[in-house]
Structures are given as C-alpha cells and as structure tokens.
Amino acid sequence: MKLTIINAKTDLGVMVDGSDKGPEIISEHFKNNDKINKIITIDKPNVIKSKDKNDLEKNIDAVNIFNEKLYNSVLEVKNNNDFPIVLGGDHSLAIGSALASIKKEGKLGMIWIDSHGDYNTFETTRTGNLHGLPLACLNHQTKDRLSFFHNGNYYDPKNTIIVGGRDIDPWEMPNIKDAGVTLFTTEDIRDQGIENIIKKAMDIALKNTNGVHISYDLDVIDPQIAPGVSVPAINGITEDEAYKIADEVLKYIDHIKSIDIVEFNPTRDINHKTENIAINILDKVIKSKDI
C-alpha cells in the first residue's frame, strides 16, 4: 500500500475565502516523497460563491457536486489499495472523504479533531455555512441532503468522538448530546492528558467497527499559534499538543483507514506558522505508514 494525497480545493462551505488555496501549498512539500504514489487535485466548481447571511444553505449544490467528485476519487484510491490523505479546504469536504471510506470499509468509527462540533443541521444552523454541518451529515442527521451520492452505511454516533471542542453553538450542543456523540473539550485534554483522551477516543471509535476515519481540523490549535484558518477559536491547544495528538492517534495507524487534514487558509496565515504545522502533521502521517 502506498499513499495518495488528494488536494481538496474548496472554500464553498464557509463565507471566508482562501482555504481552497491551502492544499497545494502543503502537498507541494511532498511531491518527491517516495511513499507518495500520486497527488490528485480536485477543484471546486466554477460558481459565484454565496455570502448572503440570510441564505441558510449556502452553495449547497456546488458543495454537493464537489463532494461527489471527492467521494468517487477517494473510492478509486481505496479500490487501488492506496491509503488516502485528503488535504483541505474547508471541513465540508469530509462528507465526501469519510463517506467514501466507510463505503469501502463497511463500518468505521470517527475521530473529529476540531474546536467546533460541526454538528449543526439545516434546522439549527444560524449561518448556513455548510462546513458547520459535516459531522452531523456523517451521522445521517441531515438525511441525504448533503450525501445523495452515497449508498451505504453512515457513522454511528456511538462510535463518533469530537476531540478539542470548545466553540460549540448553544443550539448545536443538544444535537451532539441527543445523538450520543462523545465530546472531549480542550479542558478535558488538559485535565486528563492527551494520551488518555486519545486512548478513550480510540476505544470508542473501534468498538465493533472495522477501523477509524480521522478528520483533523487545524483550528483546534490556538489562533495565536496557528492563525491561518478561516474560523479561529480562542483558547486552543498548543503546537506541542497538536503534535502530541497526531503522535497518539498514529499509534493506531493499523486501524486508521483514511485521514483528512483541513481548514488551512494561507490568506490568513502569518509567517507560514500554520503552513509549517500542517506540513509537520502530514509528515508524521506519512512516516507512520510502513510501506
């Protein structure tokens, strides 16, 4: 098995522009890496992006078109027995990425490393930014409106864990609790330690499943350390904690079926701080695979 990097160039799920430019900047550093079989690029549809604050399903058609393309691309990679690493791009892309992985694997757990819950539905979203809905979609809480292209299992909320959540909407939190998703906050990380949190998360994700999908949002890191994200959330984890999370997760690499690294926005970065962190996390992923 070799690795395939997929540049998922989209910022359609968020009003802030720029995250579509992040993937190629990161993957450029790995184009000559012997472990990388190939690098695939998926561009967003050529549409006028809606930024209407009253539009509560912004760019839904374009997001669905993009995610269908990504879904088919990830499936092709997995059918070729390569390991897919999807670089984003805003977090709405995880719909295409993660559903393709579970389509191939049958049943997976989900570890969602993020300062946000991304668990709004069309009934609870206040912004209409679709990058606030993907985890709910992956648990089939938005029915098929963001996943019409998928015919297969969804992720069971009981095998779904959010790690690092701290900026969760008050109207979104009941969705998380009612579904039965496990939430470990930034405070939990500091109180219990990263090693304990990741062990608990993996135990939950791997219970009666065939593996796990990892979706790592860079905005879990404090914006003073990693400013290059579209929706920063204060009081985040440190750079060392970000690497420690990656290291602890990657101890379970034999159970990991696919990985996203998302939300790098180079237009908001300062002195390549976030870029360098993303490169280092991706480097850890690549080195963890015994090829």
Secondary structure by P-SEA (a helix, b strand, c coil): cbbbbbbccccccccccccccccccccccccccccccbbbbbbcccccccccccccccaaaaaaaaaaaaaaaaaaaaaacbbbbbbcccccaaaaaaaaaaaaaccbbbbbbccccccccccccccccccccaaaaaaccccccccccccccccccccbbbcccccccccaaaaaaaabbbbbcaaaaaaccaaaaaaaaaaaaaccccbbbbbbbcccccccccccccccccccccaaaaaaaaaaaacccccccccccccccccccccaaaaaaaaaaaaaaaaaccc
